[in-house]
Amino acid sequence: MQTVTAAILIREGKVFIGQRKAGKRMEYLWEFPGGKLEDGETLQECLIREMREEFDIEVVTREYFGESVYHYEHGTIRLIAYLVDWTGREMSPTEHQDCRWVSFDDLQGYDFVPADLPFVQKLRSDYHAR
């Protein structure tokens, strides 16, 4: 089982999502940014590194958001999400073909990777009224 992290980045009542590039596994599907945990890393260190690599931004991890285990054809992943705060400069996406700030209710209109769907539901039920 591969452990993967996801950043739940919320600003002004919207959450940040990215669309996977063509040619990648699960191309064109939407996801919460993050990536694979490397040996010796904490979950928080992984999120900080991934957001730096994929968007050239600095983040601070806040509280645990949730966990999802999903069995894909290519293997099982354990996806662990944290709320994060963005603490710096403009984003420069390198790993996604499109990125958007989306209202919680509008999340249902995007085709997400399956492992992220529990987080979509949690955001829609727990955060849309905030």
The first five atom37 places (N, CA, C, CB, O) and aatype in JSON, in Angstrom:
{
  "aatype": [12, 5, 16, 19, 16, 0, 0, 9, 10, 9, 1, 6, 7, 11, 19, 13, 9, 7, 5, 1, 11, 0, 7, 11, 1, 12, 6, 18, 10, 17, 6, 13, 14, 7, 7, 11, 10, 6, 3, 7, 6, 16, 10, 5, 6, 4, 10, 9, 1, 6, 12, 1, 6, 6, 13, 3, 9, 6, 19, 19, 16, 1, 6, 18, 13, 7, 6, 15, 19, 18, 8, 18, 6, 8, 7, 16, 9, 1, 10, 9, 0, 18, 10, 19, 3, 17, 16, 7, 1, 6, 12, 15, 14, 16, 6, 8, 5, 3, 4, 1, 17, 19, 15, 13, 3, 3, 10, 5, 7, 18, 3, 13, 19, 14, 0, 3, 10, 14, 13, 19, 5, 11, 10, 1, 15, 3, 18, 8, 0, 1],
  "atom_mask": [
    [1, 1, 1, 1, 1],
    [1, 1, 1, 1, 1],
    [1, 1, 1, 1, 1],
    [1, 1, 1, 1, 1],
    [1, 1, 1, 1, 1],
    [1, 1, 1, 1, 1],
    [1, 1, 1, 1, 1],
    [1, 1, 1, 1, 1],
    [1, 1, 1, 1, 1],
    [1, 1, 1, 1, 1],
    [1, 1, 1, 1, 1],
    [1, 1, 1, 1, 1],
    [1, 1, 1, 0, 1],
    [1, 1, 1, 1, 1],
    [1, 1, 1, 1, 1],
    [1, 1, 1, 1, 1],
    [1, 1, 1, 1, 1],
    [1, 1, 1, 0, 1],
    [1, 1, 1, 1, 1],
    [1, 1, 1, 1, 1],
    [1, 1, 1, 1, 1],
    [1, 1, 1, 1, 1],
    [1, 1, 1, 0, 1],
    [1, 1, 1, 1, 1],
    [1, 1, 1, 1, 1],
    [1, 1, 1, 1, 1],
    [1, 1, 1, 1, 1],
    [1, 1, 1, 1, 1],
    [1, 1, 1, 1, 1],
    [1, 1, 1, 1, 1],
    [1, 1, 1, 1, 1],
    [1, 1, 1, 1, 1],
    [1, 1, 1, 1, 1],
    [1, 1, 1, 0, 1],
    [1, 1, 1, 0, 1],
    [1, 1, 1, 1, 1],
    [1, 1, 1, 1, 1],
    [1, 1, 1, 1, 1],
    [1, 1, 1, 1, 1],
    [1, 1, 1, 0, 1],
    [1, 1, 1, 1, 1],
    [1, 1, 1, 1, 1],
    [1, 1, 1, 1, 1],
    [1, 1, 1, 1, 1],
    [1, 1, 1, 1, 1],
    [1, 1, 1, 1, 1],
    [1, 1, 1, 1, 1],
    [1, 1, 1, 1, 1],
    [1, 1, 1, 1, 1],
    [1, 1, 1, 1, 1],
    [1, 1, 1, 1, 1],
    [1, 1, 1, 1, 1],
    [1, 1, 1, 1, 1],
    [1, 1, 1, 1, 1],
    [1, 1, 1, 1, 1],
    [1, 1, 1, 1, 1],
    [1, 1, 1, 1, 1],
    [1, 1, 1, 1, 1],
    [1, 1, 1, 1, 1],
    [1, 1, 1, 1, 1],
    [1, 1, 1, 1, 1],
    [1, 1, 1, 1, 1],
    [1, 1, 1, 1, 1],
    [1, 1, 1, 1, 1],
    [1, 1, 1, 1, 1],
    [1, 1, 1, 0, 1],
    [1, 1, 1, 1, 1],
    [1, 1, 1, 1, 1],
    [1, 1, 1, 1, 1],
    [1, 1, 1, 1, 1],
    [1, 1, 1, 1, 1],
    [1, 1, 1, 1, 1],
    [1, 1, 1, 1, 1],
    [1, 1, 1, 1, 1],
    [1, 1, 1, 0, 1],
    [1, 1, 1, 1, 1],
    [1, 1, 1, 1, 1],
    [1, 1, 1, 1, 1],
    [1, 1, 1, 1, 1],
    [1, 1, 1, 1, 1],
    [1, 1, 1, 1, 1],
    [1, 1, 1, 1, 1],
    [1, 1, 1, 1, 1],
    [1, 1, 1, 1, 1],
    [1, 1, 1, 1, 1],
    [1, 1, 1, 1, 1],
    [1, 1, 1, 1, 1],
    [1, 1, 1, 0, 1],
    [1, 1, 1, 1, 1],
    [1, 1, 1, 1, 1],
    [1, 1, 1, 1, 1],
    [1, 1, 1, 1, 1],
    [1, 1, 1, 1, 1],
    [1, 1, 1, 1, 1],
    [1, 1, 1, 1, 1],
    [1, 1, 1, 1, 1],
    [1, 1, 1, 1, 1],
    [1, 1, 1, 1, 1],
    [1, 1, 1, 1, 1],
    [1, 1, 1, 1, 1],
    [1, 1, 1, 1, 1],
    [1, 1, 1, 1, 1],
    [1, 1, 1, 1, 1],
    [1, 1, 1, 1, 1],
    [1, 1, 1, 1, 1],
    [1, 1, 1, 1, 1],
    [1, 1, 1, 1, 1],
    [1, 1, 1, 1, 1],
    [1, 1, 1, 0, 1],
    [1, 1, 1, 1, 1],
    [1, 1, 1, 1, 1],
    [1, 1, 1, 1, 1],
    [1, 1, 1, 1, 1],
    [1, 1, 1, 1, 1],
    [1, 1, 1, 1, 1],
    [1, 1, 1, 1, 1],
    [1, 1, 1, 1, 1],
    [1, 1, 1, 1, 1],
    [1, 1, 1, 1, 1],
    [1, 1, 1, 1, 1],
    [1, 1, 1, 1, 1],
    [1, 1, 1, 1, 1],
    [1, 1, 1, 1, 1],
    [1, 1, 1, 1, 1],
    [1, 1, 1, 1, 1],
    [1, 1, 1, 1, 1],
    [1, 1, 1, 1, 1],
    [1, 1, 1, 1, 1],
    [1, 1, 1, 1, 1],
    [1, 1, 1, 1, 1]
  ],
  "atom_positions": [
    [[0.85, -1.18, 0.0], [0.0, 0.0, 0.0], [0.9, 1.24, 0.0], [-0.97, 0.0, 1.24], [1.81, 1.35, 0.81]],
    [[0.63, 2.16, -0.91], [1.39, 3.41, -1.04], [0.68, 4.51, -0.26], [1.55, 3.83, -2.53], [-0.52, 4.73, -0.43]],
    [[1.42, 5.21, 0.6], [0.85, 6.34, 1.34], [1.05, 7.61, 0.53], [1.5, 6.48, 2.74], [2.15, 7.89, 0.05]],
    [[-0.02, 8.37, 0.38], [-0.03, 9.59, -0.41], [-0.7, 10.68, 0.43], [-0.77, 9.39, -1.79], [-1.62, 10.4, 1.19]],
    [[-0.23, 11.91, 0.27], [-0.82, 13.03, 1.01], [-1.64, 13.91, 0.06], [0.28, 13.86, 1.71], [-1.43, 13.93, -1.15]],
    [[-2.56, 14.64, 0.66], [-3.37, 15.6, -0.1], [-3.51, 16.88, 0.72], [-4.78, 15.01, -0.44], [-3.71, 16.84, 1.93]],
    [[-3.41, 18.01, 0.03], [-3.54, 19.32, 0.67], [-4.94, 19.86, 0.41], [-2.46, 20.31, 0.14], [-5.38, 19.96, -0.73]],
    [[-5.62, 20.21, 1.48], [-6.91, 20.86, 1.38], [-6.65, 22.34, 1.67], [-7.99, 20.22, 2.38], [-6.52, 22.75, 2.83]],
    [[-6.58, 23.11, 0.61], [-6.22, 24.52, 0.68], [-7.49, 25.34, 0.44], [-5.1, 24.89, -0.35], [-8.04, 25.34, -0.66]],
    [[-7.94, 26.05, 1.48], [-9.19, 26.8, 1.42], [-8.9, 28.28, 1.58], [-10.19, 26.31, 2.51], [-8.17, 28.7, 2.48]],
    [[-9.49, 29.07, 0.67], [-9.38, 30.54, 0.75], [-10.69, 31.16, 0.33], [-8.21, 31.06, -0.13], [-11.26, 30.82, -0.71]],
    [[-11.17, 32.08, 1.15], [-12.36, 32.86, 0.81], [-13.53, 31.98, 0.36], [-12.02, 33.86, -0.28], [-14.21, 32.3, -0.62]],
    [[-13.76, 30.89, 1.07], [-14.89, 30.03, 0.78], [-14.73, 29.13, -0.43], [0.0, 0.0, 0.0], [-15.71, 28.55, -0.91]],
    [[-13.5, 29.0, -0.93], [-13.25, 28.12, -2.07], [-12.07, 27.2, -1.76], [-12.97, 28.95, -3.35], [-11.21, 27.52, -0.94]],
    [[-12.05, 26.06, -2.44], [-10.98, 25.09, -2.24], [-10.2, 24.94, -3.55], [-11.56, 23.71, -1.77], [-10.77, 25.05, -4.64]],
    [[-8.91, 24.69, -3.43], [-8.01, 24.61, -4.58], [-7.94, 23.18, -5.09], [-6.6, 25.13, -4.21], [-7.71, 22.25, -4.32]],
    [[-8.13, 23.0, -6.41], [-8.04, 21.68, -7.04], [-7.19, 21.78, -8.31], [-9.46, 21.12, -7.37], [-7.05, 22.85, -8.9]],
    [[-6.63, 20.64, -8.7], [-5.82, 20.59, -9.92], [-6.28, 19.45, -10.81], [0.0, 0.0, 0.0], [-6.76, 18.42, -10.35]],
    [[-6.1, 19.66, -12.12], [-6.46, 18.64, -13.1], [-5.2, 17.93, -13.58], [-7.24, 19.26, -14.29], [-4.23, 18.58, -13.99]],
    [[-5.21, 16.61, -13.54], [-4.06, 15.82, -13.95], [-3.79, 16.01, -15.45], [-4.28, 14.33, -13.63], [-4.71, 16.14, -16.25]],
    [[-2.51, 16.03, -15.8], [-2.1, 16.25, -17.19], [-2.39, 15.04, -18.07], [-0.62, 16.59, -17.25], [-2.48, 13.91, -17.59]],
    [[-2.53, 15.3, -19.36], [-2.64, 14.23, -20.36], [-1.38, 13.39, -20.3], [-2.86, 14.81, -21.79], [-0.28, 13.9, -20.1]],
    [[-1.55, 12.08, -20.49], [-0.42, 11.17, -20.5], [-0.07, 10.6, -19.14], [0.0, 0.0, 0.0], [0.71, 9.66, -19.04]],
    [[-0.65, 11.17, -18.09], [-0.42, 10.64, -16.73], [-1.55, 9.67, -16.39], [-0.35, 11.8, -15.67], [-2.63, 9.71, -16.98]],
    [[-1.27, 8.78, -15.44], [-2.31, 7.87, -14.97], [-3.5, 8.73, -14.49], [-1.78, 6.93, -13.81], [-3.31, 9.73, -13.8]],
    [[-4.69, 8.34, -14.85], [-5.93, 9.06, -14.52], [-5.93, 10.47, -15.1], [-6.13, 9.12, -13.0], [-6.36, 11.42, -14.45]],
    [[-5.45, 10.58, -16.33], [-5.36, 11.88, -16.99], [-6.71, 12.58, -17.01], [-4.84, 11.72, -18.42], [-7.76, 11.96, -17.12]],
    [[-6.65, 13.88, -16.91], [-7.78, 14.81, -16.96], [-8.69, 14.8, -15.73], [-8.6, 14.49, -18.16], [-9.58, 15.64, -15.63]],
    [[-8.48, 13.87, -14.8], [-9.3, 13.87, -13.59], [-8.77, 14.94, -12.64], [-9.29, 12.46, -12.91], [-7.61, 15.34, -12.7]],
    [[-9.64, 15.4, -11.76], [-9.31, 16.45, -10.8], [-8.89, 15.82, -9.48], [-10.51, 17.41, -10.59], [-9.3, 14.71, -9.16]],
    [[-8.07, 16.56, -8.72], [-7.58, 16.06, -7.46], [-7.2, 17.21, -6.53], [-6.37, 15.14, -7.68], [-7.05, 18.36, -6.96]],
    [[-7.06, 16.87, -5.27], [-6.46, 17.8, -4.32], [-4.96, 17.56, -4.4], [-7.03, 17.59, -2.84], [-4.52, 16.41, -4.36]],
    [[-4.16, 18.62, -4.52], [-2.73, 18.42, -4.75], [-2.04, 17.72, -3.59], [-2.06, 19.75, -5.0], [-2.49, 17.78, -2.45]],
    [[-0.95, 17.08, -3.9], [-0.16, 16.36, -2.9], [0.75, 15.38, -3.6], [0.0, 0.0, 0.0], [1.12, 15.59, -4.76]],
    [[1.1, 14.31, -2.92], [1.97, 13.34, -3.55], [2.41, 12.23, -2.61], [0.0, 0.0, 0.0], [1.97, 12.15, -1.46]],
    [[3.29, 11.39, -3.13], [3.73, 10.19, -2.43], [4.7, 10.51, -1.3], [4.38, 9.23, -3.39], [5.59, 11.36, -1.43]],
    [[4.5, 9.82, -0.2], [5.37, 9.92, 0.96], [6.7, 9.24, 0.65], [4.71, 9.29, 2.22], [6.72, 8.1, 0.19]],
    [[7.79, 9.94, 0.91], [9.13, 9.37, 0.69], [9.66, 8.82, 2.01], [10.09, 10.43, 0.12], [9.23, 9.24, 3.08]],
    [[10.61, 7.89, 1.91], [11.21, 7.29, 3.11], [11.75, 8.36, 4.04], [12.33, 6.32, 2.71], [12.45, 9.28, 3.62]],
    [[11.43, 8.22, 5.31], [11.94, 9.13, 6.32], [11.18, 10.43, 6.48], [0.0, 0.0, 0.0], [11.51, 11.23, 7.36]],
    [[10.17, 10.65, 5.66], [9.38, 11.89, 5.72], [8.18, 11.71, 6.63], [8.92, 12.31, 4.31], [7.6, 10.63, 6.72]],
    [[7.8, 12.8, 7.3], [6.5, 12.82, 7.97], [5.46, 13.2, 6.93], [6.49, 13.82, 9.19], [5.8, 13.67, 5.84]],
    [[4.21, 13.0, 7.25], [3.13, 13.39, 6.34], [3.17, 14.89, 6.06], [1.76, 12.99, 6.92], [2.98, 15.33, 4.93]],
    [[3.42, 15.66, 7.11], [3.48, 17.11, 6.95], [4.65, 17.54, 6.07], [3.58, 17.79, 8.32], [4.5, 18.42, 5.23]],
    [[5.81, 16.92, 6.27], [6.98, 17.23, 5.43], [6.71, 16.9, 3.97], [8.22, 16.46, 5.92], [7.14, 17.63, 3.07]],
    [[6.01, 15.81, 3.74], [5.65, 15.41, 2.37], [4.78, 16.48, 1.72], [4.92, 14.04, 2.37], [5.04, 16.86, 0.57]],
    [[3.77, 16.96, 2.41], [2.9, 17.99, 1.84], [3.66, 19.28, 1.54], [1.73, 18.29, 2.79], [3.47, 19.89, 0.49]],
    [[4.52, 19.68, 2.45], [5.32, 20.89, 2.25], [6.2, 20.73, 1.01], [6.18, 21.2, 3.5], [6.27, 21.63, 0.18]],
    [[6.88, 19.58, 0.89], [7.75, 19.32, -0.26], [6.94, 19.29, -1.55], [8.5, 18.0, -0.08], [7.33, 19.92, -2.54]],
    [[5.83, 18.56, -1.55], [5.03, 18.43, -2.78], [4.47, 19.77, -3.24], [3.88, 17.44, -2.55], [4.47, 20.04, -4.44]],
    [[4.01, 20.6, -2.33], [3.46, 21.9, -2.73], [4.58, 22.81, -3.25], [2.74, 22.58, -1.54], [4.34, 23.63, -4.14]],
    [[5.77, 22.66, -2.72], [6.91, 23.42, -3.22], [7.28, 22.94, -4.63], [8.13, 23.28, -2.26], [7.52, 23.75, -5.52]],
    [[7.31, 21.61, -4.83], [7.68, 21.05, -6.13], [6.63, 21.31, -7.2], [7.92, 19.56, -5.99], [6.97, 21.64, -8.34]],
    [[5.36, 21.16, -6.85], [4.3, 21.24, -7.85], [3.78, 22.64, -8.11], [3.17, 20.38, -7.43], [3.23, 22.91, -9.18]],
    [[3.95, 23.56, -7.13], [3.37, 24.9, -7.28], [4.32, 26.03, -6.93], [2.15, 25.01, -6.44], [3.97, 27.2, -7.08]],
    [[5.51, 25.7, -6.45], [6.52, 26.68, -6.04], [5.96, 27.62, -4.97], [7.0, 27.5, -7.25], [6.18, 28.83, -5.01]],
    [[5.22, 27.03, -4.01], [4.69, 27.82, -2.9], [5.08, 27.16, -1.58], [3.14, 27.95, -3.0], [5.44, 25.98, -1.53]],
    [[5.0, 27.94, -0.53], [5.22, 27.44, 0.83], [3.86, 27.29, 1.5], [6.15, 28.4, 1.65], [2.99, 28.14, 1.36]],
    [[3.71, 26.19, 2.23], [2.49, 25.96, 2.99], [2.84, 25.55, 4.41], [1.61, 24.89, 2.31], [3.93, 25.06, 4.69]],
    [[1.88, 25.75, 5.28], [1.97, 25.29, 6.66], [0.82, 24.31, 6.85], [1.91, 26.48, 7.69], [-0.33, 24.64, 6.56]],
    [[1.12, 23.12, 7.34], [0.04, 22.16, 7.58], [-0.68, 22.51, 8.88], [0.59, 20.71, 7.64], [-0.07, 22.9, 9.87]],
    [[-1.97, 22.37, 8.83], [-2.8, 22.6, 10.02], [-3.28, 21.25, 10.52], [-4.02, 23.55, 9.7], [-2.47, 20.34, 10.74]],
    [[-4.59, 21.11, 10.69], [-5.08, 19.87, 11.26], [-5.38, 18.8, 10.21], [-6.32, 20.13, 12.06], [-5.58, 19.08, 9.03]],
    [[-5.4, 17.58, 10.7], [-5.78, 16.41, 9.92], [-7.19, 16.61, 9.39], [-5.69, 15.11, 10.79], [-8.07, 17.08, 10.11]],
    [[-7.4, 16.25, 8.12], [-8.71, 16.42, 7.49], [-9.43, 15.09, 7.31], [-8.57, 17.12, 6.15], [-10.63, 14.99, 7.52]],
    [[-8.67, 14.06, 6.9], [-9.31, 12.77, 6.67], [-8.39, 11.78, 5.98], [0.0, 0.0, 0.0], [-7.27, 12.12, 5.58]],
    [[-8.88, 10.56, 5.86], [-8.12, 9.48, 5.22], [-9.04, 8.68, 4.31], [-7.47, 8.56, 6.29], [-10.22, 8.48, 4.6]],
    [[-8.48, 8.24, 3.2], [-9.21, 7.44, 2.23], [-8.3, 6.33, 1.74], [-9.72, 8.32, 1.04], [-7.15, 6.58, 1.38]],
    [[-8.8, 5.11, 1.72], [-8.05, 3.99, 1.14], [-8.81, 3.57, -0.11], [-7.89, 2.78, 2.17], [-10.01, 3.32, -0.07]],
    [[-8.08, 3.49, -1.22], [-8.73, 3.13, -2.48], [-7.88, 2.09, -3.21], [-8.95, 4.38, -3.37], [-6.66, 2.18, -3.28]],
    [[-8.58, 1.09, -3.75], [-7.91, -0.01, -4.47], [-8.04, 0.23, -5.97], [-8.52, -1.39, -4.08], [-9.07, -0.09, -6.58]],
    [[-6.98, 0.79, -6.56], [-6.92, 0.99, -8.01], [-6.4, -0.29, -8.66], [-6.01, 2.21, -8.38], [-5.89, -1.18, -7.99]],
    [[-6.54, -0.38, -9.99], [-5.98, -1.51, -10.73], [-4.46, -1.59, -10.55], [-6.34, -1.4, -12.23], [-3.9, -2.69, -10.49]],
    [[-3.82, -0.45, -10.45], [-2.35, -0.41, -10.35], [-1.86, -0.53, -8.91], [-1.84, 0.88, -10.95], [-0.64, -0.55, -8.69]],
    [[-2.75, -0.62, -7.93], [-2.35, -0.79, -6.54], [-3.24, -0.01, -5.59], [0.0, 0.0, 0.0], [-4.09, 0.77, -6.01]],
    [[-3.02, -0.23, -4.32], [-3.82, 0.4, -3.28], [-3.09, 1.62, -2.74], [-4.14, -0.59, -2.16], [-1.89, 1.57, -2.48]],
    [[-3.84, 2.7, -2.57], [-3.24, 3.87, -1.94], [-4.01, 4.22, -0.67], [-3.22, 5.08, -2.92], [-5.22, 4.01, -0.55]],
    [[-3.26, 4.76, 0.26], [-3.81, 5.32, 1.5], [-3.58, 6.82, 1.4], [-3.14, 4.7, 2.81], [-2.45, 7.29, 1.52]],
    [[-4.64, 7.56, 1.19], [-4.56, 9.0, 0.98], [-4.93, 9.71, 2.28], [-5.5, 9.45, -0.18], [-6.01, 9.52, 2.83]],
    [[-3.99, 10.53, 2.77], [-4.19, 11.25, 4.03], [-4.17, 12.74, 3.73], [-3.1, 10.86, 5.08], [-3.2, 13.26, 3.17]],
    [[-5.24, 13.41, 4.12], [-5.39, 14.84, 3.81], [-5.26, 15.7, 5.06], [-6.74, 15.1, 3.13], [-5.68, 15.32, 6.16]],
    [[-4.66, 16.86, 4.85], [-4.53, 17.88, 5.89], [-5.01, 19.21, 5.34], [-3.06, 17.99, 6.4], [-4.85, 19.5, 4.16]],
    [[-5.59, 20.01, 6.2], [-5.85, 21.4, 5.86], [-4.49, 22.1, 5.87], [-6.87, 22.08, 6.87], [-3.67, 21.86, 6.75]],
    [[-4.27, 22.95, 4.89], [-3.0, 23.69, 4.81], [-3.28, 25.16, 4.56], [-2.1, 23.11, 3.69], [-4.31, 25.54, 4.02]],
    [[-2.33, 25.98, 4.98], [-2.37, 27.42, 4.7], [-1.24, 27.76, 3.75], [-2.25, 28.24, 6.01], [-0.12, 27.26, 3.89]],
    [[-1.54, 28.59, 2.79], [-0.58, 29.07, 1.81], [0.05, 30.33, 2.38], [-1.25, 29.33, 0.41], [-0.66, 31.26, 2.77]],
    [[1.38, 30.36, 2.43], [2.05, 31.45, 3.14], [2.98, 32.28, 2.27], [2.82, 30.9, 4.27], [3.91, 32.89, 2.79]],
    [[2.74, 32.33, 0.98], [3.73, 33.08, 0.21], [3.3, 33.54, -1.15], [0.0, 0.0, 0.0], [2.16, 33.93, -1.38]],
    [[4.25, 33.46, -2.02], [4.18, 34.04, -3.37], [3.14, 33.39, -4.28], [5.53, 33.95, -4.03], [2.46, 32.43, -3.9]],
    [[3.06, 33.94, -5.49], [2.14, 33.42, -6.51], [2.48, 31.97, -6.88], [2.17, 34.3, -7.75], [3.64, 31.57, -6.84]],
    [[1.47, 31.22, -7.23], [1.66, 29.84, -7.64], [2.23, 29.75, -9.05], [0.35, 29.07, -7.56], [1.93, 30.58, -9.91]],
    [[3.05, 28.74, -9.27], [3.56, 28.39, -10.6], [3.37, 26.89, -10.79], [5.07, 28.8, -10.76], [4.29, 26.12, -10.55]],
    [[2.17, 26.47, -11.23], [1.9, 25.04, -11.37], [2.81, 24.37, -12.39], [0.46, 24.83, -11.76], [3.03, 24.89, -13.48]],
    [[3.33, 23.19, -12.03], [4.19, 22.44, -12.94], [3.65, 21.05, -13.26], [5.57, 22.32, -12.35], [4.03, 20.46, -14.27]],
    [[2.78, 20.52, -12.41], [2.33, 19.14, -12.56], [0.87, 18.99, -13.0], [2.53, 18.42, -11.28], [0.42, 17.87, -13.25]],
    [[0.15, 20.07, -13.09], [-1.27, 20.01, -13.45], [-1.51, 20.83, -14.7], [-2.16, 20.5, -12.29], [-0.86, 21.85, -14.93]],
    [[-2.47, 20.38, -15.51], [-2.76, 21.13, -16.73], [-3.73, 22.27, -16.48], [-3.33, 20.22, -17.8], [-3.82, 23.2, -17.28]],
    [[-4.47, 22.2, -15.37], [-5.38, 23.28, -15.01], [-5.52, 23.27, -13.5], [-6.78, 23.11, -15.72], [-5.45, 22.21, -12.87]],
    [[-5.71, 24.43, -12.91], [-5.91, 24.58, -11.47], [-7.02, 25.59, -11.27], [-4.6, 25.01, -10.74], [-7.14, 26.56, -12.02]],
    [[-7.84, 25.35, -10.24], [-8.98, 26.25, -10.01], [-9.28, 26.36, -8.52], [-10.22, 25.76, -10.76], [-9.02, 25.44, -7.74]],
    [[-9.84, 27.5, -8.16], [-10.46, 27.7, -6.86], [-11.95, 27.48, -7.07], [-10.14, 29.13, -6.26], [-12.56, 28.16, -7.89]],
    [[-12.53, 26.55, -6.33], [-13.9, 26.11, -6.59], [-14.71, 26.2, -5.29], [-13.93, 24.67, -7.17], [-14.22, 25.86, -4.22]],
    [[-15.95, 26.65, -5.4], [-16.82, 26.66, -4.23], [-17.13, 25.22, -3.82], [-18.14, 27.45, -4.51], [-17.06, 24.3, -4.64]],
    [[-17.46, 25.03, -2.56], [-17.72, 23.68, -2.06], [-18.88, 23.02, -2.8], [-18.02, 23.73, -0.57], [-18.81, 21.84, -3.13]],
    [[-19.94, 23.78, -3.08], [-21.07, 23.21, -3.8], [-20.72, 22.86, -5.24], [-22.24, 24.18, -3.78], [-21.28, 21.91, -5.79]],
    [[-19.82, 23.61, -5.85], [-19.45, 23.34, -7.25], [-18.52, 22.15, -7.42], [-18.81, 24.56, -7.84], [-18.28, 21.72, -8.55]],
    [[-17.98, 21.62, -6.33], [-17.09, 20.46, -6.44], [-17.75, 19.29, -7.14], [-16.62, 20.03, -5.06], [-17.08, 18.52, -7.83]],
    [[-19.06, 19.14, -6.97], [-19.77, 18.01, -7.58], [-19.72, 18.04, -9.11], [-21.22, 18.0, -7.12], [-19.98, 17.02, -9.75]],
    [[-19.41, 19.17, -9.7], [-19.35, 19.28, -11.15], [-18.02, 18.86, -11.75], [0.0, 0.0, 0.0], [-17.83, 18.97, -12.96]],
    [[-17.09, 18.39, -10.93], [-15.76, 18.0, -11.4], [-15.59, 16.5, -11.24], [-14.64, 18.77, -10.64], [-16.06, 15.9, -10.27]],
    [[-14.9, 15.89, -12.2], [-14.65, 14.46, -12.19], [-13.34, 14.2, -11.44], [-14.59, 13.88, -13.66], [-12.25, 14.38, -11.99]],
    [[-13.45, 13.77, -10.18], [-12.29, 13.57, -9.31], [-11.75, 12.15, -9.39], [-12.66, 13.89, -7.89], [-12.47, 11.21, -9.73]],
    [[-10.46, 12.01, -9.08], [-9.88, 10.68, -8.9], [-10.66, 10.02, -7.75], [-8.31, 10.74, -8.6], [-11.03, 10.7, -6.8]],
    [[-10.9, 8.71, -7.84], [-11.75, 8.06, -6.84], [-11.31, 8.23, -5.39], [-11.83, 6.62, -7.15], [-12.15, 8.38, -4.51]],
    [[-10.02, 8.21, -5.12], [-9.54, 8.3, -3.74], [-9.89, 9.65, -3.1], [-8.03, 8.09, -3.69], [-9.98, 9.74, -1.87]],
    [[-10.09, 10.67, -3.91], [-10.41, 12.01, -3.38], [-11.9, 12.22, -3.11], [-9.93, 13.05, -4.35], [-12.27, 13.19, -2.45]],
    [[-12.74, 11.34, -3.58], [-14.19, 11.56, -3.46], [-14.68, 11.69, -2.01], [-14.91, 10.42, -4.12], [-15.57, 12.51, -1.77]],
    [[-14.15, 10.93, -1.05], [-14.62, 11.15, 0.33], [-14.33, 12.57, 0.83], [-13.95, 10.15, 1.27], [-15.09, 13.12, 1.63]],
    [[-13.24, 13.17, 0.36], [-12.9, 14.53, 0.77], [-13.83, 15.54, 0.1], [-11.44, 14.85, 0.42], [-14.19, 16.55, 0.71]],
    [[-14.22, 15.27, -1.13], [-15.2, 16.12, -1.82], [-16.5, 16.12, -1.02], [-15.45, 15.63, -3.28], [-17.08, 17.17, -0.76]],
    [[-16.96, 14.92, -0.62], [-18.21, 14.82, 0.13], [-18.11, 15.53, 1.49], [-18.57, 13.35, 0.34], [-19.05, 16.2, 1.91]],
    [[-16.97, 15.37, 2.16], [-16.79, 16.03, 3.46], [-16.81, 17.55, 3.3], [-15.47, 15.58, 4.12], [-17.44, 18.24, 4.1]],
    [[-16.14, 18.06, 2.31], [-16.13, 19.5, 2.07], [-17.54, 20.01, 1.78], [-15.19, 19.86, 0.92], [-17.95, 21.05, 2.29]],
    [[-18.27, 19.27, 0.95], [-19.62, 19.7, 0.58], [-20.56, 19.67, 1.78], [-20.16, 18.82, -0.53], [-21.43, 20.53, 1.91]],
    [[-20.4, 18.68, 2.66], [-21.32, 18.57, 3.8], [-20.9, 19.41, 4.99], [-21.44, 17.13, 4.22], [-21.76, 19.96, 5.69]],
    [[-19.61, 19.52, 5.25], [-19.14, 20.17, 6.47], [-18.73, 21.64, 6.29], [-17.98, 19.41, 7.03], [-18.74, 22.4, 7.25]],
    [[-18.36, 22.03, 5.07], [-17.77, 23.36, 4.88], [-18.6, 24.3, 4.04], [-16.44, 23.21, 4.26], [-18.35, 25.51, 4.06]],
    [[-19.58, 23.8, 3.29], [-20.3, 24.69, 2.36], [-21.05, 25.81, 3.05], [-21.27, 23.89, 1.53], [-21.28, 26.86, 2.45]],
    [[-21.43, 25.63, 4.31], [-22.2, 26.66, 5.0], [-21.31, 27.7, 5.66], [-23.09, 26.02, 6.04], [-21.81, 28.69, 6.2]],
    [[-20.01, 27.5, 5.64], [-19.09, 28.44, 6.33], [-18.87, 29.7, 5.53], [-17.75, 27.78, 6.61], [-18.13, 30.58, 5.97]]
  ]
}
